[in-house]
Amino acid sequence: MAKATTTKAGVQRLFDRAGKAVAKARTSTVSARKAQLLQDLEGFNLERLIELKEEMSSFIDLITLSLGEVELMTESQAHTLMTQFLAQRDIGEFMDVCRGRIKDVAFQHITAAQKIAGAADPENTNGHIDVPSMGKRFCREAAGVGDPSINEVLLKSILGDRWSEVYVEEVIPETKTYVLSMEKLMDLVDSDPVVMEQIRDALIPGIPKVAKLMVRDL
């Protein structure tokens, strides 16, 4: 019995034909706060930056305030604890924004360098920036794009009775199963272009991986 293939290359061929776009993720409340912080930072929102400066300069004094040894807090103690929490949250998110800004600038350089080097996908290619005077380097690591895939339940629903044209039977002892063959699916698409439009919604695009900014020793 012929063995079915659903390799990355095979699925990618189908995506290249379909021109499937990658969906964007929704932003969260935290993301919205961080976006505003970035806007305040890059727009030099003096009022907000002064607030953050005051929060950061007084944070050590705030976080070392003693709440006492009682198991049940008073309203005043709870107020202090909440003040500590909100201060560390604001400062933590600001630090995340600062790190993200550094990451964006470093990645922009690495992407530009990869374009010059002729990389096929510069934005999703690893690279580095050496800083010899400090014995360090910025590294973009774990970059790339995940494998595309196919929602086979939806694919079978869309193809109807024709699903059997693109699946091959595989027999494992005491079990018979049907596995999608990319070769047969591509043959069907080639012979009937309408199928390409019909199955478009069953294609799940590969999503760019979240590359990491790391600092390594030279």
TIVORO-681161 format. One record per atom (N, C-alpha, C): y, z, x; atom name; residue in one letter. Coordinates in steps of 0.02 Angstrom, whole numbers, plus 32768, in hexadecimal, padded with zeros to 4 digits. Each point is the difference from the previous one (the first is absolute). Layout:
BEGIN
[atom [Y,Z,X],CA,A]
...
//
This chain:
BEGIN
[atom [7FC4,8000,802A],N,M]
[atom [803C,8000,7FD6],CA,M]
[atom [803E,8000,802C],C,M]
[atom [8030,7FD4,7FF1],N,A]
[atom [803D,7FFC,8028],CA,A]
[atom [8027,8042,7FFB],C,A]
[atom [801D,8014,8038],N,K]
[atom [8025,803E,8001],CA,K]
[atom [8049,7FF3,7FEF],C,K]
[atom [801C,8028,7FD3],N,A]
[atom [8046,7FF8,7FEC],CA,A]
[atom [802E,801A,8036],C,A]
[atom [803C,7FE6,8004],N,T]
[atom [8031,8017,8031],CA,T]
[atom [8042,800F,7FDE],C,T]
[atom [801C,803C,800F],N,T]
[atom [8042,8012,7FE6],CA,T]
[atom [8028,801A,803B],C,T]
[atom [7FFF,7FDB,8037],N,T]
[atom [8022,8016,803D],CA,T]
[atom [804B,7FFF,7FF7],C,T]
[atom [8022,8025,802D],N,K]
[atom [8049,8002,8000],CA,K]
[atom [801C,7FB9,8004],C,K]
[atom [7FE4,7FD7,802C],N,A]
[atom [8019,7FBC,8009],CA,A]
[atom [7FF7,7FD8,7FC0],C,A]
[atom [7FC7,800A,7FDE],N,G]
[atom [7FF4,7FDB,7FC2],CA,G]
[atom [8031,8013,7FCA],C,G]
[atom [800B,8041,7FF7],N,V]
[atom [802F,8017,7FCD],CA,V]
[atom [8047,7FEA,8012],C,V]
[atom [8010,8002,8041],N,Q]
[atom [8043,7FEB,8015],CA,Q]
[atom [800D,7FB7,7FF0],C,Q]
[atom [7FCD,7FD6,8007],N,R]
[atom [8007,7FB9,7FEE],CA,R]
[atom [8015,7FF9,7FB7],C,R]
[atom [7FE2,8029,7FD6],N,L]
[atom [8011,7FFD,7FB9],CA,L]
[atom [8048,8017,7FF5],C,L]
[atom [8015,8034,8024],N,F]
[atom [8044,8018,7FF9],CA,F]
[atom [8033,7FCD,8019],C,F]
[atom [7FEF,7FDE,8036],N,D]
[atom [802C,7FCC,801A],CA,D]
[atom [800A,7FCA,7FCC],C,D]
[atom [7FCB,7FF1,7FDC],N,R]
[atom [8004,7FCC,7FCC],CA,R]
[atom [8029,8019,7FC5],C,R]
[atom [7FF8,8041,7FEF],N,A]
[atom [8021,801B,7FC5],CA,A]
[atom [8048,8012,800C],C,A]
[atom [8012,8010,803E],N,G]
[atom [8044,8016,800E],CA,G]
[atom [800E,8042,7FDF],C,G]
[atom [7FCF,802D,7FFF],N,K]
[atom [8007,8040,7FDE],CA,K]
[atom [8031,802D,8024],C,K]
[atom [8030,801E,7FDB],N,A]
[atom [8032,802C,801D],CA,A]
[atom [7FE7,8048,8001],C,A]
[atom [801A,8028,802E],N,V]
[atom [7FEE,8046,8005],CA,V]
[atom [802D,8029,7FD2],C,V]
[atom [7FE1,802A,7FD7],N,A]
[atom [8027,802A,7FD2],CA,A]
[atom [8023,8037,8026],C,A]
[atom [803B,8015,7FE7],N,K]
[atom [8026,8037,801E],CA,K]
[atom [7FF0,8041,7FDD],C,K]
[atom [7FFE,8035,8028],N,A]
[atom [7FF3,8042,7FE5],CA,A]
[atom [803F,801E,7FE2],C,A]
[atom [7FF7,802C,7FCE],N,R]
[atom [8039,8021,7FE1],CA,R]
[atom [801B,8037,802E],C,R]
[atom [8040,800E,7FFA],N,T]
[atom [801E,8035,8029],CA,T]
[atom [7FFB,8042,7FDB],C,T]
[atom [7FF8,8036,8024],N,S]
[atom [7FFB,8042,7FE3],CA,S]
[atom [8043,8024,8002],C,S]
[atom [8002,803C,7FE2],N,T]
[atom [803D,8028,8001],CA,T]
[atom [8012,8011,8048],C,T]
[atom [7FCE,8013,8028],N,V]
[atom [800C,8010,8047],CA,V]
[atom [801C,7FC3,8023],C,V]
[atom [7FE2,7FC5,7FF2],N,S]
[atom [8018,7FC3,801F],CA,S]
[atom [8048,7FF2,7FED],C,S]
[atom [8011,800E,7FC2],N,A]
[atom [8045,7FF5,7FE9],CA,A]
[atom [8030,802E,8025],C,A]
[atom [7FEC,803E,8009],N,R]
[atom [802B,802F,8025],CA,R]
[atom [8009,7FEA,8048],C,R]
[atom [7FC9,7FE9,801E],N,K]
[atom [8004,7FEA,8045],CA,K]
[atom [802A,7FC0,8006],C,K]
[atom [7FFB,7FD5,7FCF],N,A]
[atom [8029,7FC3,8000],CA,A]
[atom [804A,8012,7FFD],C,A]
[atom [8010,8032,7FD7],N,Q]
[atom [8046,8016,7FFC],CA,Q]
[atom [8016,801F,8042],C,Q]
[atom [7FD4,8027,8020],N,L]
[atom [8011,801D,8041],CA,L]
[atom [800D,7FCA,8034],C,L]
[atom [7FD6,7FCC,7FFF],N,L]
[atom [800A,7FC9,802F],CA,L]
[atom [8043,7FDD,7FF3],C,L]
[atom [8010,7FF8,7FC0],N,Q]
[atom [8040,7FE1,7FEF],CA,Q]
[atom [803A,802C,8017],C,Q]
[atom [7FF8,8041,7FF7],N,D]
[atom [8034,802F,8017],CA,D]
[atom [8008,7FFD,804C],C,D]
[atom [7FC9,7FFB,8023],N,L]
[atom [8001,7FFF,8049],CA,L]
[atom [801F,7FBF,801A],C,L]
[atom [7FE8,7FC8,7FE7],N,E]
[atom [8019,7FC0,8018],CA,E]
[atom [8047,7FF1,7FE8],C,E]
[atom [8011,801B,7FC4],N,G]
[atom [8043,7FF6,7FE6],CA,G]
[atom [8031,8036,8018],C,G]
[atom [7FE6,802D,802B],N,F]
[atom [8028,8038,801B],CA,F]
[atom [8024,8025,7FC8],C,F]
[atom [7FD8,8017,7FD0],N,N]
[atom [801B,8029,7FC8],CA,N]
[atom [8011,8044,801D],C,N]
[atom [803F,8009,8013],N,L]
[atom [8015,803B,8024],CA,L]
[atom [7FF2,8041,7FDA],C,L]
[atom [800C,8000,7FBF],N,E]
[atom [7FF5,803C,7FD8],CA,E]
[atom [7FB7,8016,8002],C,E]
[atom [7FD3,7FD0,7FF6],N,R]
[atom [7FB9,8010,8000],CA,R]
[atom [7FE8,8013,8046],C,R]
[atom [8018,7FDF,8033],N,L]
[atom [7FEB,800F,8044],CA,L]
[atom [8018,8045,8016],C,L]
[atom [803C,8013,7FE9],N,I]
[atom [8018,8043,8010],CA,I]
[atom [7FD4,8035,7FDE],C,I]
[atom [7FEC,7FF2,7FC1],N,E]
[atom [7FD3,802E,7FDD],CA,E]
[atom [7FBF,8009,8027],C,E]
[atom [7FE4,7FC9,8017],N,L]
[atom [7FC1,8002,8026],CA,L]
[atom [800A,8025,8042],C,L]
[atom [8039,7FF4,8021],N,K]
[atom [800E,8021,803F],CA,K]
[atom [8003,804C,7FF7],C,K]
[atom [8022,8015,7FCA],N,E]
[atom [8006,8048,7FF2],CA,E]
[atom [7FBC,801E,7FEF],C,E]
[atom [7FD8,7FD9,7FDA],N,E]
[atom [7FBD,8018,7FEE],CA,E]
[atom [7FD5,8008,803F],C,E]
[atom [8004,7FCF,802D],N,M]
[atom [7FD7,8002,803C],CA,M]
[atom [8017,8037,8030],C,M]
[atom [8042,8009,8006],N,S]
[atom [8019,8032,802F],CA,S]
[atom [7FF1,8048,7FEA],C,S]
[atom [7FF9,8009,7FBE],N,S]
[atom [7FF3,8044,7FE6],CA,S]
[atom [7FB7,800B,7FEF],C,S]
[atom [7FD5,7FCE,800E],N,F]
[atom [7FBB,8004,7FE8],CA,F]
[atom [7FD9,8038,8022],C,F]
[atom [8009,8009,8042],N,I]
[atom [7FDA,8034,8023],CA,I]
[atom [8010,8044,7FE2],C,I]
[atom [8041,800D,7FF4],N,D]
[atom [8013,8040,7FE1],CA,D]
[atom [7FE2,8007,7FBB],C,D]
[atom [7FFF,7FC9,7FDA],N,L]
[atom [7FE6,8002,7FBC],CA,L]
[atom [7FB5,800D,7FFF],C,L]
[atom [7FDB,7FDA,8029],N,I]
[atom [7FB7,8003,7FFC],CA,I]
[atom [7FE5,8042,801D],C,I]
[atom [8029,8024,8028],N,T]
[atom [7FE9,8040,801D],CA,T]
[atom [8016,803C,7FD5],C,T]
[atom [8020,7FF2,7FC8],N,L]
[atom [8011,8037,7FD3],CA,L]
[atom [7FC0,8022,7FE7],C,L]
[atom [7FFE,8042,8002],N,S]
[atom [7FC5,8024,7FEA],CA,S]
[atom [8002,800A,7FB5],C,S]
[atom [7FC7,7FF3,7FE1],N,L]
[atom [7FF9,800C,7FB8],CA,L]
[atom [7FE2,8044,7FF2],C,L]
[atom [7FF1,8025,8034],N,G]
[atom [7FE2,8042,7FF6],CA,G]
[atom [7FB4,7FFA,7FF9],C,G]
[atom [7FDF,8038,7FF5],N,E]
[atom [7FB7,8002,7FFD],CA,E]
[atom [7FE5,8006,7FB9],C,E]
[atom [802C,7FFF,7FCE],N,V]
[atom [7FE8,8009,7FBB],CA,V]
[atom [7FD7,7FC4,7FE9],C,V]
[atom [7FCD,800E,7FD6],N,E]
[atom [7FD6,7FC9,7FE6],CA,E]
[atom [8025,7FDA,7FCA],C,E]
[atom [8026,8022,7FD7],N,L]
[atom [8026,7FDF,7FCA],CA,L]
[atom [8049,7FFB,8015],C,L]
[atom [8019,7FC3,8003],N,M]
[atom [8045,7FF5,8015],CA,M]
[atom [8031,8011,7FC9],C,M]
[atom [803B,8015,8014],N,T]
[atom [8037,8008,7FD2],CA,T]
[atom [801E,7FBB,7FF5],C,T]
[atom [802C,7FFB,7FCF],N,E]
[atom [8022,7FBF,7FF3],CA,E]
[atom [8027,7FEB,803E],C,E]
[atom [801F,8030,8022],N,S]
[atom [8027,7FF1,803C],CA,S]
[atom [7FD3,7FE5,8038],C,S]
[atom [7FC5,801D,8008],N,Q]
[atom [7FD2,7FE9,8033],CA,Q]
[atom [7FE6,7FBA,7FF0],C,Q]
[atom [7FF1,7FF5,7FBF],N,A]
[atom [7FE9,7FBE,7FEB],CA,A]
[atom [8036,7FCC,800C],C,A]
[atom [803F,8014,7FF5],N,H]
[atom [8038,7FD3,800C],CA,H]
[atom [8004,7FEE,804A],C,H]
[atom [7FF6,8031,802B],N,T]
[atom [8000,7FF4,8048],CA,T]
[atom [7FC8,7FD0,8014],C,T]
[atom [7FC4,800D,7FE5],N,L]
[atom [7FC7,7FD6,8010],CA,L]
[atom [800B,7FB8,7FE9],C,L]
[atom [801D,7FF7,7FC4],N,M]
[atom [800E,7FBD,7FE8],CA,M]
[atom [8035,7FDE,802B],C,M]
[atom [8032,8026,8017],N,T]
[atom [8033,7FE5,802C],CA,T]
[atom [7FE0,7FE8,8042],C,T]
[atom [7FD2,8028,801A],N,Q]
[atom [7FDC,7FEB,803C],CA,Q]
[atom [7FD8,7FC0,7FF5],C,Q]
[atom [7FDE,7FFE,7FC8],N,F]
[atom [7FD7,7FC5,7FF1],CA,F]
[atom [802B,7FC1,7FFB],C,F]
[atom [8036,8003,7FD9],N,L]
[atom [802B,7FC6,7FF6],CA,L]
[atom [8021,7FEA,8041],C,L]
[atom [8012,8030,802A],N,A]
[atom [801F,7FF0,8040],CA,A]
[atom [7FCE,7FDB,802D],C,A]
[atom [7FC2,801B,8004],N,Q]
[atom [7FCE,7FDE,802A],CA,Q]
[atom [7FED,7FBC,7FE4],C,Q]
[atom [8000,7FFA,7FBE],N,R]
[atom [7FF1,7FBF,7FE1],CA,R]
[atom [8036,7FCD,8012],C,R]
[atom [803F,8014,7FF8],N,D]
[atom [8037,7FD2,800F],CA,D]
[atom [8000,7FEC,804A],C,D]
[atom [7FF7,8031,802C],N,I]
[atom [8000,7FF2,8047],CA,I]
[atom [7FC3,7FD6,8014],C,I]
[atom [7FC6,8012,7FE3],N,G]
[atom [7FC3,7FDA,800E],CA,G]
[atom [8006,7FB7,7FEA],C,G]
[atom [801C,7FF5,7FC5],N,E]
[atom [8008,7FBB,7FE8],CA,E]
[atom [8033,7FDA,802B],C,E]
[atom [8034,8024,8016],N,F]
[atom [8031,7FE0,802C],CA,F]
[atom [7FE0,7FED,8042],C,F]
[atom [7FD6,802B,801B],N,M]
[atom [7FDD,7FF1,803E],CA,M]
[atom [7FD1,7FC4,7FF7],C,M]
[atom [7FE0,7FFD,7FC5],N,D]
[atom [7FD5,7FC6,7FF1],CA,D]
[atom [8028,7FC0,8000],C,D]
[atom [803D,8004,7FE2],N,V]
[atom [802C,7FC5,7FFD],CA,V]
[atom [8015,7FEC,8047],C,V]
[atom [8011,8031,8029],N,C]
[atom [8015,7FF1,8045],CA,C]
[atom [7FC6,7FE0,8026],C,C]
[atom [7FC4,801A,7FF8],N,R]
[atom [7FC6,7FE3,8022],CA,R]
[atom [7FF4,7FB9,7FE6],C,R]
[atom [8007,7FF7,7FBD],N,G]
[atom [7FF7,7FBD,7FE4],CA,G]
[atom [8032,7FCF,801A],C,G]
[atom [803D,8017,800B],N,R]
[atom [8035,7FD5,801A],CA,R]
[atom [7FF0,7FEB,8048],C,R]
[atom [7FE8,8030,8027],N,I]
[atom [7FEB,7FF1,8045],CA,I]
[atom [7FC6,7FCE,7FFF],C,I]
[atom [7FD1,800C,7FD3],N,K]
[atom [7FC6,7FD3,7FF9],CA,K]
[atom [8016,7FBA,7FEE],C,K]
[atom [802F,7FFA,7FD1],N,D]
[atom [8018,7FBD,7FEA],CA,D]
[atom [8020,7FDA,803A],C,D]
[atom [802A,8023,8027],N,V]
[atom [8021,7FDF,8038],CA,V]
[atom [7FCE,7FEB,8035],C,V]
[atom [7FD0,802D,800F],N,A]
[atom [7FCD,7FF0,8032],CA,A]
[atom [7FD4,7FC6,7FE8],C,A]
[atom [7FEC,8002,7FC1],N,F]
[atom [7FD5,7FCA,7FE5],CA,F]
[atom [8025,7FBE,7FFC],C,F]
[atom [8042,8003,7FF3],N,Q]
[atom [8027,7FC2,7FFE],CA,Q]
[atom [7FFF,7FDE,8045],C,Q]
[atom [8007,8029,8035],N,H]
[atom [7FFC,7FE5,8044],CA,H]
[atom [7FBB,7FE3,800E],C,H]
[atom [7FCC,8026,7FEE],N,I]
[atom [7FBC,7FE9,800E],CA,I]
[atom [7FF0,7FC0,7FDA],C,I]
[atom [8017,7FFC,7FC1],N,T]
[atom [7FF5,7FC3,7FD9],CA,T]
[atom [8023,7FC4,8020],C,T]
[atom [803F,800A,8016],N,A]
[atom [8025,7FCA,8021],CA,A]
[atom [7FDD,7FEA,8040],C,A]
[atom [7FE6,8030,8026],N,A]
[atom [7FDC,7FF0,803E],CA,A]
[atom [7FC0,7FDA,7FF1],C,A]
[atom [7FDE,8013,7FC9],N,Q]
[atom [7FC2,7FDD,7FEE],CA,Q]
[atom [800E,7FB9,7FE7],C,Q]
[atom [8039,7FF7,7FE0],N,K]
[atom [8014,7FBC,7FEB],CA,K]
[atom [8009,7FD4,803D],C,K]
[atom [8023,801B,8032],N,I]
[atom [800C,7FDA,803E],CA,I]
[atom [7FBE,7FF1,8023],C,I]
[atom [7FD1,8030,7FFC],N,A]
[atom [7FBE,7FF6,8020],CA,A]
[atom [7FD4,7FD1,7FD9],C,A]
[atom [8016,7FED,7FC2],N,G]
[atom [7FD9,7FD0,7FD9],CA,G]
[atom [7FCA,801E,7FD5],C,G]
[atom [8005,8040,7FEF],N,A]
[atom [7FCE,801F,7FD5],CA,A]
[atom [7FFF,7FDF,7FBB],C,A]
[atom [7FC5,7FFA,7FE3],N,A]
[atom [7FFA,7FDF,7FBF],CA,A]
[atom [8020,8029,7FC9],C,A]
[atom [7FFD,8042,8005],N,D]
[atom [801C,802C,7FCD],CA,D]
[atom [8026,8038,8024],C,D]
[atom [803C,7FF1,8019],N,P]
[atom [8025,8030,802B],CA,P]
[atom [800B,8044,7FE1],C,P]
[atom [800D,8002,7FBE],N,E]
[atom [800E,8040,7FDF],CA,E]
[atom [7FC3,802E,7FFB],C,E]
[atom [7FC5,7FE3,8006],N,N]
[atom [7FC3,8027,7FFA],CA,N]
[atom [7FD6,7FFD,803F],C,N]
[atom [8023,7FFC,8039],N,T]
[atom [7FDE,7FFD,8041],CA,T]
[atom [8015,803C,802B],C,T]
[atom [7FCF,801F,8021],N,N]
[atom [8010,8038,802A],CA,N]
[atom [802B,7FEB,803C],C,N]
[atom [8023,8030,801D],N,G]
[atom [802A,7FF2,803A],CA,G]
[atom [801D,8041,801B],C,G]
[atom [802B,7FFA,8033],N,H]
[atom [801D,803C,801D],CA,H]
[atom [8044,7FF2,8020],C,H]
[atom [8025,8035,800C],N,I]
[atom [8040,7FFE,8023],CA,I]
[atom [7FFD,8033,8038],C,I]
[atom [8004,7FEA,803D],N,D]
[atom [7FFD,802E,8039],CA,D]
[atom [8045,801F,800D],C,D]
[atom [8001,8040,8010],N,V]
[atom [803D,8023,8015],CA,V]
[atom [7FF0,8021,8043],C,V]
[atom [8001,7FD8,8037],N,P]
[atom [7FEA,8019,8041],CA,P]
[atom [8027,803D,8019],C,P]
[atom [8041,8004,7FEF],N,S]
[atom [8028,8038,8019],CA,S]
[atom [7FE9,8043,7FE6],C,S]
[atom [7FDA,7FFF,7FC8],N,M]
[atom [7FE7,803E,7FE2],CA,M]
[atom [7FB4,8004,8005],C,M]
[atom [7FE1,7FCD,801D],N,G]
[atom [7FB7,8000,8006],CA,G]
[atom [7FDD,7FFB,7FBE],C,G]
[atom [8020,7FE3,7FCE],N,K]
[atom [7FE5,7FFC,7FBC],CA,K]
[atom [8002,7FB9,7FE6],C,K]
[atom [7FDC,7FF5,7FCB],N,R]
[atom [8004,7FC0,7FDD],CA,R]
[atom [7FF7,800B,7FB5],C,R]
[atom [8026,7FD9,7FD8],N,F]
[atom [7FF5,7FFD,7FB8],CA,F]
[atom [7FC7,7FD0,7FF4],C,F]
[atom [7FD1,8013,7FD4],N,C]
[atom [7FC8,7FD4,7FF1],CA,C]
[atom [7FF9,7FF6,7FB5],C,C]
[atom [7FF9,7FC2,7FEB],N,R]
[atom [7FEC,7FF2,7FBB],CA,R]
[atom [7FB4,7FF8,8000],C,R]
[atom [7FDF,802D,7FDC],N,E]
[atom [7FB7,8001,8000],CA,E]
[atom [7FE5,7FFB,7FB9],C,E]
[atom [7FC2,7FEB,7FFA],N,A]
[atom [7FDD,7FFA,7FC0],CA,A]
[atom [8020,7FCD,7FD1],C,A]
[atom [8025,7FCF,801D],N,A]
[atom [801E,7FCC,7FD7],CA,A]
[atom [7FCB,7FCD,7FEB],C,A]
[atom [8010,7FD7,7FD0],N,G]
[atom [7FD2,7FCC,7FE8],CA,G]
[atom [8002,7FFC,7FB5],C,G]
[atom [7FD4,7FD9,7FE4],N,V]
[atom [7FFB,7FF7,7FB7],CA,V]
[atom [7FB8,800C,7FEA],C,V]
[atom [7FF8,8028,7FCC],N,G]
[atom [7FBD,800F,7FE6],CA,G]
[atom [7FDF,7FC1,7FE4],C,G]
[atom [7FBF,8004,7FF9],N,D]
[atom [7FD9,7FC7,7FE6],CA,D]
[atom [8010,7FF3,7FB7],C,D]
[atom [8009,7FC0,7FED],N,P]
[atom [8007,7FF0,7FB9],CA,P]
[atom [7FBD,8007,7FDE],C,P]
[atom [7FFF,8005,7FBE],N,S]
[atom [7FC2,8007,7FDC],CA,S]
[atom [8006,7FE0,7FBB],C,S]
[atom [7FCA,8004,7FDA],N,I]
[atom [7FFE,7FE1,7FBE],CA,I]
[atom [7FE7,8033,7FCD],C,I]
[atom [8022,8004,7FC8],N,N]
[atom [7FE9,802A,7FC8],CA,N]
[atom [7FC9,7FD9,7FDD],C,N]
[atom [7FC2,800F,8011],N,E]
[atom [7FC8,7FD7,7FE8],CA,E]
[atom [7FF3,8009,7FB5],C,E]
[atom [800F,803B,7FE5],N,V]
[atom [7FF8,800A,7FB8],CA,V]
[atom [802F,7FD1,7FDB],C,V]
[atom [8040,7FFD,8017],N,L]
[atom [8030,7FD4,7FE0],CA,L]
[atom [7FEF,7FB7,800D],C,L]
[atom [7FE8,7FF2,803C],N,L]
[atom [7FEC,7FBB,8010],CA,L]
[atom [7FCB,7FE7,7FD1],C,L]
[atom [7FCC,8028,7FF5],N,K]
[atom [7FCA,7FEB,7FD2],CA,K]
[atom [801B,7FF6,7FB9],C,K]
[atom [802D,802D,7FEC],N,S]
[atom [801D,7FFB,7FBC],CA,S]
[atom [8027,7FBF,7FF9],C,S]
[atom [8025,7FEE,8034],N,I]
[atom [802A,7FC4,7FFE],CA,I]
[atom [7FD4,7FC1,8000],C,I]
[atom [7FCD,8000,802A],N,L]
[atom [7FD5,7FC4,8006],CA,L]
[atom [7FD1,7FF7,7FC6],C,L]
[atom [7FF2,8036,7FDC],N,G]
[atom [7FD2,7FFA,7FC7],CA,G]
[atom [7FBB,7FEB,8017],C,G]
[atom [7FE2,7FD0,7FDE],N,D]
[atom [7FBC,7FEA,8010],CA,D]
[atom [7FFD,7FDF,8045],C,D]
[atom [8039,7FEC,801C],N,R]
[atom [8000,7FDD,8040],CA,R]
[atom [7FF8,8030,803B],C,R]
[atom [7FFE,8042,7FF3],N,W]
[atom [7FFA,802F,8038],CA,W]
[atom [7FC1,7FF3,8028],C,W]
[atom [7FCB,7FE8,7FDE],N,S]
[atom [7FC0,7FF5,8022],CA,S]
[atom [8005,7FC8,8033],C,S]
[atom [8035,7FD6,7FFB],N,E]
[atom [8008,7FC9,802F],CA,E]
[atom [8017,8019,8045],C,E]
[atom [801C,803D,8002],N,V]
[atom [801D,8017,803F],CA,V]
[atom [7FDC,803F,801A],C,V]
[atom [7FCA,8014,7FDF],N,Y]
[atom [7FD8,8039,8017],CA,Y]
[atom [7FBB,7FE8,8013],C,Y]
[atom [7FE3,8021,8032],N,V]
[atom [7FBB,7FF0,8013],CA,V]
[atom [7FD6,803E,7FF6],C,V]
[atom [7FC2,7FF5,7FF0],N,E]
[atom [7FD1,8037,7FF3],CA,E]
[atom [7FE5,801A,8042],C,E]
[atom [8002,8042,8008],N,E]
[atom [7FE2,8020,803B],CA,E]
[atom [7FCD,8033,7FE7],C,E]
[atom [7FC5,7FFD,801C],N,V]
[atom [7FCA,802C,7FEA],CA,V]
[atom [7FF1,8033,8037],C,V]
[atom [8009,803F,7FEE],N,I]
[atom [7FEC,8038,802B],CA,I]
[atom [7FC3,801D,7FDE],C,I]
[atom [7FD0,801A,8025],N,P]
[atom [7FC3,801A,7FDF],CA,P]
[atom [800E,8025,7FBF],C,P]
[atom [7FE4,7FE5,7FC9],N,E]
[atom [8003,801C,7FBE],CA,E]
[atom [8047,7FFD,7FE1],C,E]
[atom [802C,7FDD,8021],N,T]
[atom [8044,7FFA,7FE5],CA,T]
[atom [8019,7FB8,8008],C,T]
[atom [801F,7FE7,7FCC],N,K]
[atom [801E,7FBD,8003],CA,K]
[atom [804A,8008,7FF1],C,K]
[atom [8029,7FE3,802B],N,T]
[atom [8048,8006,7FF6],CA,T]
[atom [8021,7FBC,800D],C,T]
[atom [803D,7FF9,7FE9],N,Y]
[atom [8026,7FC2,800A],CA,Y]
[atom [803E,800F,8029],C,Y]
[atom [8009,7FDA,8035],N,V]
[atom [8037,800B,802F],CA,V]
[atom [802D,7FC3,8003],C,V]
[atom [8040,800D,8000],N,L]
[atom [8031,7FCA,8001],CA,L]
[atom [7FFA,7FD8,8041],C,L]
[atom [7FFF,7FBF,7FFA],N,S]
[atom [7FFF,7FD3,8039],CA,S]
[atom [8045,7FDF,8006],C,S]
[atom [8025,800E,8036],N,M]
[atom [8041,7FE2,8009],CA,M]
[atom [7FFC,7FB5,8007],C,M]
[atom [7FC9,7FE8,8020],N,E]
[atom [7FF8,7FB8,8007],CA,E]
[atom [7FFB,7FDE,7FBC],C,E]
[atom [7FD8,801E,7FD3],N,K]
[atom [7FF8,7FE2,7FBD],CA,K]
[atom [8040,8006,7FD8],C,K]
[atom [8024,8039,8008],N,L]
[atom [803F,8008,7FDC],CA,L]
[atom [8033,7FCC,8018],C,L]
[atom [8004,7FF6,8042],N,M]
[atom [802E,7FCE,801A],CA,M]
[atom [7FED,7FBA,7FEA],C,M]
[atom [7FBE,7FF3,7FFC],N,D]
[atom [7FEA,7FBE,7FE7],CA,D]
[atom [8016,7FF6,7FB8],C,D]
[atom [7FFB,8036,7FD8],N,L]
[atom [8014,7FFA,7FBA],CA,L]
[atom [804B,7FF5,7FFA],C,L]
[atom [8026,8023,8029],N,V]
[atom [8049,7FF8,8000],CA,V]
[atom [8013,7FB8,8015],C,V]
[atom [7FDC,7FE7,8032],N,D]
[atom [800E,7FBC,8018],CA,D]
[atom [7FEF,7FCC,7FCC],C,D]
[atom [7FCA,800C,7FDA],N,S]
[atom [7FEB,7FCE,7FCF],CA,S]
[atom [8027,8005,7FBE],C,S]
[atom [801D,803C,7FF4],N,D]
[atom [8024,800A,7FC1],CA,D]
[atom [803E,802B,800E],C,D]
[atom [8038,7FE1,8013],N,P]
[atom [803E,8024,8013],CA,P]
[atom [8019,8031,7FCA],C,P]
[atom [7FEE,7FF4,7FC2],N,V]
[atom [8016,802D,7FCA],CA,V]
[atom [7FE4,8046,800B],C,V]
[atom [7FC4,8004,801F],N,V]
[atom [7FE1,8041,800C],CA,V]
[atom [802C,802B,802C],C,V]
[atom [8023,7FE0,8030],N,M]
[atom [802B,8026,802D],CA,M]
[atom [8034,8028,7FDA],C,M]
[atom [801F,7FE0,7FCF],N,E]
[atom [8032,8022,7FD7],CA,E]
[atom [7FE0,8036,7FD4],C,E]
[atom [7FC4,7FF3,7FE9],N,Q]
[atom [7FDE,802F,7FD4],CA,Q]
[atom [7FED,8041,8024],C,Q]
[atom [7FEB,7FFB,803F],N,I]
[atom [7FE7,803B,8023],CA,I]
[atom [8036,8024,8029],C,I]
[atom [803D,7FE8,7FFF],N,R]
[atom [8035,801C,802A],CA,R]
[atom [8007,804C,7FF8],C,R]
[atom [7FFB,8017,7FC1],N,D]
[atom [800A,8048,7FF3],CA,D]
[atom [7FC6,802B,801A],C,D]
[atom [7FC8,7FE0,8011],N,A]
[atom [7FC8,8026,801A],CA,A]
[atom [8004,800B,804C],C,A]
[atom [8032,7FE2,801F],N,L]
[atom [8008,8005,8048],CA,L]
[atom [8029,803E,8012],C,L]
[atom [7FE6,8028,802C],N,I]
[atom [8021,803D,8017],CA,I]
[atom [8017,7FF5,8048],C,I]
[atom [8041,7FFB,800B],N,P]
[atom [8018,7FEF,8044],CA,P]
[atom [7FF5,8038,8032],C,P]
[atom [7FFA,7FEB,803F],N,G]
[atom [7FFE,8032,8035],CA,G]
[atom [8046,801E,8008],C,G]
[atom [8003,8041,8007],N,I]
[atom [8040,8023,8005],CA,I]
[atom [800F,8010,8049],C,I]
[atom [803E,7FF4,8016],N,P]
[atom [8011,8012,8045],CA,P]
[atom [7FF1,8049,800E],C,P]
[atom [7FE1,800E,8038],N,K]
[atom [7FF1,8044,8013],CA,K]
[atom [8041,8025,8012],C,K]
[atom [7FFF,8042,7FFA],N,V]
[atom [803A,8028,8012],CA,V]
[atom [7FFB,800D,804B],C,V]
[atom [8025,7FD8,8026],N,A]
[atom [7FFF,8008,8049],CA,A]
[atom [8020,8042,8014],C,A]
[atom [7FE9,801C,8037],N,K]
[atom [8019,8040,8018],CA,K]
[atom [802E,7FF6,803C],C,K]
[atom [8035,8029,8003],N,L]
[atom [802B,8002,803B],CA,L]
[atom [7FE7,803B,802A],C,L]
[atom [7FE8,7FF2,803B],N,M]
[atom [7FE8,8034,802D],CA,M]
[atom [8028,7FFC,8041],C,M]
[atom [8009,8038,8020],N,V]
[atom [801F,8002,8042],CA,V]
[atom [7FCA,8014,8032],C,V]
[atom [7FF5,7FD4,8031],N,R]
[atom [7FCC,800B,8032],CA,R]
[atom [801F,8005,8045],C,R]
[atom [7FDC,8020,802D],N,D]
[atom [8015,8002,8046],CA,D]
[atom [7FF1,7FBD,8021],C,D]
[atom [802B,7FEB,802C],N,L]
[atom [7FF4,7FC2,8025],CA,L]
[atom [7FC8,800C,8033],C,L]
//
